Amino acid sequence: MCGMKDRRKVFVHIVSWNSSRWLKICVESVLVQEGFAPGHDLLIQVTDNASTDGSPELLKDFGPAVGLSVNSRNLGFCAAHNQGVRRFLDSGCAFLLILNPDLRLEKNAVGELLR
């Protein structure tokens, strides 16, 4: 949890549905953001929409640095992001960054966004 609202605490939410070929690269790019510590001022959460390609299992390799919620069926992109927004509102983080699983952030992307 991010704790009390802090101007540098960021909640990153990713929705996955059979995204295993991209998801690892995306999550790794979030974990290495310059000036941020996952689990402290950078909270990463993935909501999986009932993938059948091993996406949830792939995320377990990241341990507690990446939160995972798995839906029992595919609720769709927007409904799954709404679940993430609810977790963001309960997190105490100041910012929400919604990502697609098929992208890779530059190491300074989050810092630049906040600046």
DSSP file (Angstrom, degrees, kcal/mol; ACC not computed):
  #  RESIDUE AA STRUCTURE BP1 BP2  ACC     N-H-->O    O-->H-N    N-H-->O    O-->H-N    TCO  KAPPA ALPHA  PHI   PSI    X-CA   Y-CA   Z-CA
    1    1 A M              0   0    0      0, 0.0    91,-0.1     0, 0.0    41,-0.1   0.000 360.0 360.0 360.0 146.4    0.0    0.0    0.0
    2    2 A C        -     0   0    0     89,-0.7     2,-0.2     1,-0.2    90,-0.2   0.805 360.0-152.3 -74.5 -30.2    1.1    3.5   -0.7
    3    3 A G        +     0   0    0     88,-1.4    -1,-0.2    90,-0.0     3,-0.1  -0.601  55.0  11.3  90.9-156.0   -0.2    4.8    2.7
    4    4 A M  S    S-     0   0    0     -2,-0.2    90,-0.1     1,-0.2     2,-0.0  -0.211 102.1 -80.2 -56.8 148.1   -1.3    8.4    3.2
    5    5 A K        +     0   0    0     88,-0.1     2,-0.4    89,-0.1    88,-0.2  -0.294  57.0 179.6 -56.2 127.0   -1.6   10.4    0.0
    6    6 A D    >   -     0   0    0     86,-0.5     3,-1.8    -3,-0.1    88,-0.6  -0.989  36.0-125.4-132.4 138.8    1.8   11.6   -1.1
    7    7 A R  T 3  S+     0   0    0     -2,-0.4    -2,-0.1     1,-0.3    86,-0.0   0.623 109.0  45.1 -64.8 -11.7    2.5   13.6   -4.2
    8    8 A R  T 3  S+     0   0    0      2,-0.0     2,-0.6    86,-0.0    -1,-0.3   0.341  83.4 109.0-111.8   6.6    5.0   11.0   -5.6
    9    9 A K    <   -     0   0    0     -3,-1.8    86,-2.0    83,-0.1    85,-1.2  -0.742  49.2-168.6 -91.4 125.8    3.2    7.8   -4.9
   10   10 A V  E     -ab  42  95A   0     31,-2.3    33,-3.0    -2,-0.6     2,-0.6  -0.927  16.3-156.3-121.5 133.1    2.0    6.1   -8.1
   11   11 A F  E     -ab  43  96A   0     84,-3.0    86,-2.9    -2,-0.4     2,-0.5  -0.940  14.6-160.4-104.8 120.2   -0.4    3.2   -8.6
   12   12 A V  E     -ab  44  97A   0     31,-3.6    33,-2.9    -2,-0.6     2,-0.4  -0.897   7.0-169.0-105.2 126.7    0.1    1.4  -11.9
   13   13 A H  E     -ab  45  98A   0     84,-2.6    86,-2.7    -2,-0.5     2,-0.4  -0.963   6.4-179.2-121.8 133.7   -2.7   -0.7  -13.2
   14   14 A I  E     -ab  46  99A   0     31,-2.1    33,-2.7    -2,-0.4     2,-0.5  -0.993  15.5-149.8-128.5 132.4   -2.6   -3.1  -16.1
   15   15 A V  E     -a   47   0A   0     84,-0.8     2,-0.4    -2,-0.4    33,-0.2  -0.894  19.3-166.3-100.5 132.7   -5.4   -5.3  -17.5
   16   16 A S  E     +a   48   0A   0     31,-2.6    33,-3.2    -2,-0.5     2,-0.3  -0.946  21.1 166.6-121.5 139.4   -4.3   -8.5  -19.0
   17   17 A W  S    S-     0   0    0     -2,-0.4    33,-0.1    31,-0.2    31,-0.0  -0.797  85.7 -30.0-147.8 106.4   -6.1  -11.0  -21.2
   18   18 A N  S    S+     0   0    0     -2,-0.3     3,-0.2     1,-0.1    30,-0.0   0.915  95.7 136.9  50.5  48.7   -3.9  -13.6  -22.8
   19   19 A S    >>  +     0   0    0      1,-0.2     4,-2.8     2,-0.1     3,-1.9   0.091  14.2 124.3-109.4  19.9   -1.1  -11.1  -22.8
   20   20 A S  H 3>  +     0   0    0      1,-0.3     4,-0.7     2,-0.2    -1,-0.2   0.800  67.2  62.5 -58.1 -30.8    1.8  -13.3  -21.7
   21   21 A R  H 34 S+     0   0    0     -3,-0.2    -1,-0.3     1,-0.2     4,-0.1   0.751 122.0  20.6 -68.3 -20.7    3.9  -12.5  -24.8
   22   22 A W  H <> S+     0   0    0     -3,-1.9     4,-2.0     2,-0.1     3,-0.5   0.679 104.3  81.8-113.0 -27.7    4.1   -8.8  -23.7
   23   23 A L  H  X S+     0   0    0     -4,-2.8     4,-2.7     1,-0.3     5,-0.3   0.825  88.3  53.5 -58.5 -41.9    3.2   -8.7  -20.1
   24   24 A K  H  X S+     0   0    0     -4,-0.7     4,-2.6     1,-0.2    -1,-0.3   0.921 110.5  47.3 -61.0 -44.6    6.6   -9.6  -18.6
   25   25 A I  H  > S+     0   0    0     -3,-0.5     4,-1.9     2,-0.2    -1,-0.2   0.909 112.9  49.9 -64.0 -41.8    8.4   -6.8  -20.6
   26   26 A C  H  X S+     0   0    0     -4,-2.0     4,-1.3    75,-0.4    79,-0.3   0.956 113.4  44.1 -61.5 -51.4    5.7   -4.3  -19.6
   27   27 A V  H  X S+     0   0    0     -4,-2.7     4,-2.4     1,-0.2     3,-0.5   0.911 111.6  53.5 -63.6 -42.9    5.9   -5.2  -15.9
   28   28 A E  H  X S+     0   0    0     -4,-2.6     4,-1.1    -5,-0.3    -1,-0.2   0.887 106.1  53.9 -59.1 -37.8    9.8   -5.2  -15.9
   29   29 A S  H  < S+     0   0    0     -4,-1.9    -1,-0.2     1,-0.2    -2,-0.2   0.804 110.1  47.1 -69.0 -27.5    9.8   -1.7  -17.4
   30   30 A V  H >< S+     0   0    0     -4,-1.3     3,-1.4    -3,-0.5    -2,-0.2   0.882 106.4  57.9 -76.7 -39.8    7.6   -0.5  -14.6
   31   31 A L  H 3< S+     0   0    0     -4,-2.4    -2,-0.2     1,-0.3    -1,-0.2   0.748 104.7  51.6 -63.0 -24.5    9.7   -2.1  -11.9
   32   32 A V  T 3< S+     0   0    0     -4,-1.1    -1,-0.3    -5,-0.2     2,-0.2   0.074  72.8 145.5-104.0  24.2   12.9   -0.3  -13.0
   33   33 A Q    X   -     0   0    0     -3,-1.4     3,-1.7     1,-0.1    75,-0.2  -0.448  56.4-111.1 -65.0 128.2   11.5    3.3  -12.9
   34   34 A E  T 3  S+     0   0    0     73,-2.8    77,-0.2     1,-0.3    -1,-0.1  -0.375  97.7  12.5 -63.7 130.5   14.3    5.7  -11.8
   35   35 A G  T 3  S+     0   0    0      1,-0.2     2,-0.4    -2,-0.1    -1,-0.3   0.512 107.4 101.1  84.1   5.4   13.7    7.2   -8.4
   36   36 A F    <   -     0   0    0     -3,-1.7    -1,-0.2    -5,-0.1   -27,-0.0  -0.957  56.4-152.1-127.4 144.0   10.8    4.8   -7.5
   37   37 A A    >>> -     0   0    0     -2,-0.4     3,-2.4    -3,-0.1     4,-1.5  -0.949  25.8-124.0-115.1 113.7   10.7    1.8   -5.2
   38   38 A P  B 345S+c   42   0A   0      0, 0.0     5,-0.2     0, 0.0    28,-0.1  -0.291  98.9  20.8 -55.1 135.2    8.1   -0.9   -6.1
   39   39 A G  T 345S+     0   0    0      3,-2.9     4,-0.1    26,-0.2    27,-0.0   0.212 125.5  56.9  88.9 -15.2    6.0   -1.5   -3.0
   40   40 A H  T <45S-     0   0    0     -3,-2.4    -1,-0.1     2,-0.3     3,-0.1   0.772 131.0  -8.9-109.2 -69.6    6.9    1.8   -1.5
   41   41 A D  T  <5S+     0   0    0     -4,-1.5   -31,-2.3     1,-0.2     2,-0.3   0.236 131.6  58.9-116.5  11.9    6.1    4.7   -3.8
   42   42 A L  E   < -ac  10  38A   0     -5,-1.1    -3,-2.9   -33,-0.2     2,-0.5  -0.888  65.0-172.4-141.8 107.1    5.2    2.6   -6.8
   43   43 A L  E     -a   11   0A   0    -33,-3.0   -31,-3.6    -2,-0.3     2,-0.5  -0.896   6.6-161.8-105.4 125.1    2.4    0.1   -6.5
   44   44 A I  E     +ad  12  66A   0     21,-0.6    23,-3.1    -2,-0.5     2,-0.4  -0.921  11.8 175.7-112.9 126.5    1.9   -2.2   -9.4
   45   45 A Q  E     -ad  13  67A   0    -33,-2.9   -31,-2.1    -2,-0.5     2,-0.4  -0.996  10.9-165.6-133.5 131.6   -1.4   -4.1   -9.8
   46   46 A V  E     -ad  14  68A   0     21,-2.7    23,-2.5    -2,-0.4     2,-0.6  -0.961   5.1-159.9-115.3 132.7   -2.5   -6.4  -12.7
   47   47 A T  E     -ad  15  69A   0    -33,-2.7   -31,-2.6    -2,-0.4     2,-0.5  -0.962  13.7-155.1-109.1 119.2   -6.1   -7.5  -13.2
   48   48 A D  E     -ad  16  70A   0     21,-3.2    23,-3.2    -2,-0.6     2,-1.0  -0.817   9.3-146.6 -99.6 131.9   -6.3  -10.6  -15.3
   49   49 A N  E     - d   0  71A   0    -33,-3.2    25,-0.1    -2,-0.5    23,-0.1  -0.490  66.3 -68.8 -95.6  61.5   -9.4  -11.3  -17.3
   50   50 A A  S    S-     0   0    0     -2,-1.0    24,-0.2    21,-0.5    -1,-0.1   0.894  70.6-167.3  59.5  45.9   -9.4  -15.1  -17.1
   51   51 A S        -     0   0    0    -35,-0.2    -1,-0.1     1,-0.1     3,-0.1  -0.265  20.5-165.3 -62.1 150.3   -6.4  -15.6  -19.4
   52   52 A T  S    S+     0   0    0      1,-0.1    -1,-0.1     2,-0.0    -2,-0.0   0.214  74.9  77.8-117.5  10.5   -5.7  -19.1  -20.7
   53   53 A D  S    S-     0   0    0      0, 0.0    -1,-0.1     0, 0.0    -2,-0.0   0.265 112.6 -96.2-106.3  10.9   -2.1  -18.4  -21.8
   54   54 A G  S  > S+     0   0    0     -3,-0.1     4,-2.3     3,-0.0     5,-0.2   0.573  78.0 138.5  89.0   8.5   -0.4  -18.5  -18.5
   55   55 A S  H  > S+     0   0    0      1,-0.2     4,-1.7     2,-0.2    -3,-0.0   0.919  72.0  48.2 -55.2 -48.8   -0.4  -14.8  -17.8
   56   56 A P  H  > S+     0   0    0      0, 0.0     4,-1.0     0, 0.0    -1,-0.2   0.904 111.7  50.1 -61.2 -38.9   -1.2  -15.1  -14.1
   57   57 A E  H >> S+     0   0    0      1,-0.2     4,-0.5     2,-0.2     3,-0.5   0.889 106.3  56.1 -65.4 -38.6    1.4  -17.7  -13.6
   58   58 A L  H >< S+     0   0    0     -4,-2.3     3,-1.1     1,-0.2     4,-0.2   0.880 104.1  54.3 -58.9 -39.8    4.0  -15.5  -15.3
   59   59 A L  H >< S+     0   0    0     -4,-1.7     3,-1.8     1,-0.3     4,-0.3   0.757  91.9  71.4 -70.0 -24.7    3.3  -12.7  -12.8
   60   60 A K  H X< S+     0   0    0     -4,-1.0     3,-1.5    -3,-0.5    -1,-0.3   0.770  84.6  70.4 -62.8 -23.6    3.9  -14.9   -9.8
   61   61 A D  T << S+     0   0    0     -3,-1.1    -1,-0.3    -4,-0.5    -2,-0.2   0.734  90.9  60.1 -64.4 -21.7    7.6  -14.8  -10.7
   62   62 A F  T X  S-     0   0    0     -3,-1.8     3,-1.2    -4,-0.2    -1,-0.3   0.551  93.5-159.8 -84.0  -7.5    7.7  -11.1   -9.7
   63   63 A G  G X   -     0   0    0     -3,-1.5     3,-1.4    -4,-0.3    -1,-0.2  -0.254  59.0 -17.3  63.9-149.1    6.6  -12.0   -6.1
   64   64 A P  G 3  S+     0   0    0      0, 0.0    -1,-0.2     0, 0.0     3,-0.1   0.551 119.5  82.7 -71.5  -6.0    5.1   -9.4   -3.9
   65   65 A A  G <  S+     0   0    0     -3,-1.2   -21,-0.6     1,-0.2     2,-0.5   0.732  95.3  46.3 -68.2 -20.5    6.3   -6.5   -6.1
   66   66 A V  E <  S-d   44   0A   0     -3,-1.4     2,-0.2    -7,-0.2   -21,-0.2  -0.970  78.7-146.1-129.1 118.4    3.3   -7.0   -8.4
   67   67 A G  E     -d   45   0A   0    -23,-3.1   -21,-2.7    -2,-0.5     2,-0.4  -0.558  17.5-161.0 -79.1 146.5   -0.2   -7.4   -7.1
   68   68 A L  E     -d   46   0A   0     -2,-0.2     2,-0.4   -23,-0.2   -21,-0.2  -0.993  15.9-179.2-135.2 129.7   -2.5   -9.8   -9.1
   69   69 A S  E     -d   47   0A   0    -23,-2.5   -21,-3.2    -2,-0.4     2,-0.5  -0.995  14.5-158.2-122.1 133.8   -6.2  -10.1   -9.2
   70   70 A V  E     -d   48   0A   0     -2,-0.4     2,-0.3   -23,-0.2   -21,-0.2  -0.953   5.9-146.7-118.7 121.8   -7.7  -12.8  -11.4
   71   71 A N  E     -d   49   0A   0    -23,-3.2   -21,-0.5    -2,-0.5   -20,-0.1  -0.608  15.8-134.0 -81.4 145.0  -11.3  -12.6  -12.7
   72   72 A S  S    S+     0   0    0     -2,-0.3     2,-0.3   -23,-0.1    -1,-0.1   0.669  90.7  17.8 -74.5 -15.6  -13.1  -15.9  -13.1
   73   73 A R  S    S-     0   0    0      3,-0.0     2,-0.8     0, 0.0   -23,-0.2  -0.960  98.5 -84.6-146.7 164.4  -14.3  -14.7  -16.5
   74   74 A N        +     0   0    0     -2,-0.3     3,-0.1   -24,-0.2   -25,-0.1  -0.608  39.9 179.0 -74.7 109.2  -13.4  -12.0  -19.0
   75   75 A L        -     0   0    0     -2,-0.8     4,-0.4     1,-0.2    -1,-0.2   0.552  46.7-108.1 -86.9  -8.5  -15.2   -8.9  -17.8
   76   76 A G     >  -     0   0    0      1,-0.1     4,-2.0     3,-0.1    -1,-0.2  -0.129  34.0 -73.6  96.2 162.2  -13.8   -6.7  -20.6
   77   77 A F  H  > S+     0   0    0      1,-0.2     4,-2.1     2,-0.2     5,-0.2   0.917 126.2  43.6 -60.3 -51.1  -11.2   -4.0  -20.6
   78   78 A C  H  > S+     0   0    0      1,-0.2     4,-2.4     2,-0.2    -1,-0.2   0.922 113.5  49.2 -67.8 -44.9  -13.2   -1.2  -19.0
   79   79 A A  H  > S+     0   0    0     -4,-0.4     4,-1.5     1,-0.2    -1,-0.2   0.897 112.1  49.5 -62.8 -39.5  -14.8   -3.3  -16.2
   80   80 A A  H  X S+     0   0    0     -4,-2.0     4,-1.6     1,-0.2    -1,-0.2   0.894 110.9  49.4 -67.4 -38.8  -11.4   -4.7  -15.3
   81   81 A H  H  X S+     0   0    0     -4,-2.1     4,-2.8     1,-0.2    -2,-0.2   0.874 105.5  58.1 -67.1 -34.9   -9.8   -1.2  -15.2
   82   82 A N  H  X S+     0   0    0     -4,-2.4     4,-2.0     1,-0.2    -1,-0.2   0.879 103.5  53.0 -60.5 -35.9  -12.7   -0.1  -13.0
   83   83 A Q  H  X S+     0   0    0     -4,-1.5     4,-1.8     2,-0.2    -1,-0.2   0.917 110.3  47.8 -62.1 -42.4  -11.7   -2.8  -10.5
   84   84 A G  H  X S+     0   0    0     -4,-1.6     4,-2.6     1,-0.2    -2,-0.2   0.885 107.7  54.5 -66.0 -39.0   -8.2   -1.4  -10.6
   85   85 A V  H  X S+     0   0    0     -4,-2.8     4,-2.7     1,-0.2    -1,-0.2   0.897 106.2  53.0 -62.0 -39.5   -9.5    2.2  -10.1
   86   86 A R  H  X S+     0   0    0     -4,-2.0     4,-1.4     2,-0.2    -1,-0.2   0.925 109.9  47.6 -60.6 -44.2  -11.3    1.0   -7.0
   87   87 A R  H  X S+     0   0    0     -4,-1.8     4,-0.6     1,-0.2    -2,-0.2   0.888 110.8  52.6 -65.5 -37.6   -8.1   -0.5   -5.6
   88   88 A F  H >X>S+     0   0    0     -4,-2.6     3,-1.4     1,-0.2     4,-0.7   0.938 106.6  52.1 -60.3 -47.1   -6.3    2.8   -6.5
   89   89 A L  H 3<5S+     0   0    0     -4,-2.7     3,-0.2     1,-0.3    -1,-0.2   0.813 113.7  44.6 -61.5 -29.7   -8.9    4.8   -4.6
   90   90 A D  H 3<5S+     0   0    0     -4,-1.4    -1,-0.3    -5,-0.2    -2,-0.2   0.519 100.9  73.6 -87.5  -6.5   -8.3    2.5   -1.5
   91   91 A S  H <<5S-     0   0    0     -3,-1.4   -88,-1.4    -4,-0.6   -89,-0.7   0.751  92.5-128.7 -84.4 -26.0   -4.5    2.6   -1.8
   92   92 A G  T  <5 +     0   0    0     -4,-0.7   -86,-0.5     1,-0.3   -83,-0.1   0.431  60.6 140.8  85.3  -1.0   -3.6    6.1   -0.6
   93   93 A C      < -     0   0    0     -5,-0.5    -1,-0.3   -88,-0.2   -83,-0.2  -0.445  49.8-144.1 -72.7 150.6   -1.6    6.7   -3.8
   94   94 A A  S    S+     0   0    0    -85,-1.2     2,-0.4   -88,-0.6   -84,-0.2   0.770  77.3  41.5 -86.3 -28.1   -1.8   10.2   -5.3
   95   95 A F  E     -b   10   0A   0    -86,-2.0   -84,-3.0   -89,-0.2     2,-0.5  -0.926  61.4-153.3-128.5 147.2   -1.6    9.2   -9.0
   96   96 A L  E     -b   11   0A   0     -2,-0.4     2,-0.5   -86,-0.2   -84,-0.2  -0.979   8.6-170.4-117.4 127.0   -3.0    6.4  -11.2
   97   97 A L  E     -b   12   0A   0    -86,-2.9   -84,-2.6    -2,-0.5     2,-0.5  -0.969   7.6-160.1-117.9 115.1   -1.2    5.3  -14.3
   98   98 A I  E     -b   13   0A   0     -2,-0.5     2,-0.3   -86,-0.2   -84,-0.2  -0.840  15.7-176.2 -97.7 126.1   -3.2    2.9  -16.5
   99   99 A L  E     -b   14   0A   0    -86,-2.7   -84,-0.8    -2,-0.5    -2,-0.0  -0.899  26.1-129.7-122.7 149.4   -1.1    0.9  -19.0
  100  100 A N    >   -     0   0    0     -2,-0.3     3,-0.8   -86,-0.2   -84,-0.1  -0.709  28.8-123.7 -85.8 149.7   -1.8   -1.6  -21.7
  101  101 A P  T 3  S+     0   0    0      0, 0.0   -75,-0.4     0, 0.0   -74,-0.1   0.620 101.1  70.2 -73.0 -10.2    0.3   -4.8  -21.3
  102  102 A D  T 3  S+     0   0    0    -77,-0.1     2,-0.3   -76,-0.1   -79,-0.1  -0.029  86.5  81.3-100.4  32.8    1.9   -4.5  -24.8
  103  103 A L    <   -     0   0    0     -3,-0.8     2,-0.4   -81,-0.1   -74,-0.2  -0.888  61.1-144.9-131.4 166.5    4.1   -1.5  -24.0
  104  104 A R        -     0   0    0     -2,-0.3     2,-0.3   -75,-0.1   -78,-0.1  -0.998  17.6-139.9-131.5 127.4    7.4   -0.8  -22.4
  105  105 A L        -     0   0    0     -2,-0.4     2,-0.1   -79,-0.3    -2,-0.0  -0.618  20.0-117.7 -84.1 143.6    8.2    2.3  -20.4
  106  106 A E    >   -     0   0    0     -2,-0.3     3,-1.9     1,-0.1     4,-0.3  -0.465  37.4-105.5 -67.9 155.1   11.4    4.2  -20.7
  107  107 A K  T 3  S+     0   0    0      1,-0.3   -73,-2.8     2,-0.1     4,-0.2   0.715 119.9  42.6 -61.0 -22.2   13.2    4.2  -17.3
  108  108 A N  T 3> S+     0   0    0    -75,-0.2     4,-2.4     1,-0.1    -1,-0.3   0.281  82.7 106.4-106.0  10.7   12.4    7.8  -16.6
  109  109 A A  H <> S+     0   0    0     -3,-1.9     4,-2.4     1,-0.2     5,-0.2   0.914  80.5  44.2 -61.7 -48.3    8.7    7.7  -17.8
  110  110 A V  H  > S+     0   0    0     -4,-0.3     4,-2.2     1,-0.2    -1,-0.2   0.921 114.3  50.2 -66.0 -42.8    7.0    7.9  -14.5
  111  111 A G  H  > S+     0   0    0      1,-0.2     4,-1.9    -4,-0.2    -1,-0.2   0.903 111.5  48.9 -60.1 -41.7    9.3   10.7  -13.2
  112  112 A E  H  < S+     0   0    0     -4,-2.4    -2,-0.2     1,-0.2    -1,-0.2   0.892 108.8  53.0 -66.3 -39.5    8.7   12.7  -16.3
  113  113 A L  H  < S+     0   0    0     -4,-2.4    -1,-0.2     1,-0.2    -2,-0.2   0.905 111.3  46.0 -62.1 -40.8    4.9   12.3  -16.0
  114  114 A L  H  <        0   0    0     -4,-2.2    -1,-0.2     1,-0.3    -2,-0.2   0.837 360.0 360.0 -72.1 -31.7    5.0   13.6  -12.5
  115  115 A R     <        0   0    0     -4,-1.9    -1,-0.3    -5,-0.2    -2,-0.2   0.513 360.0 360.0 -71.2 360.0    7.2   16.4  -13.4
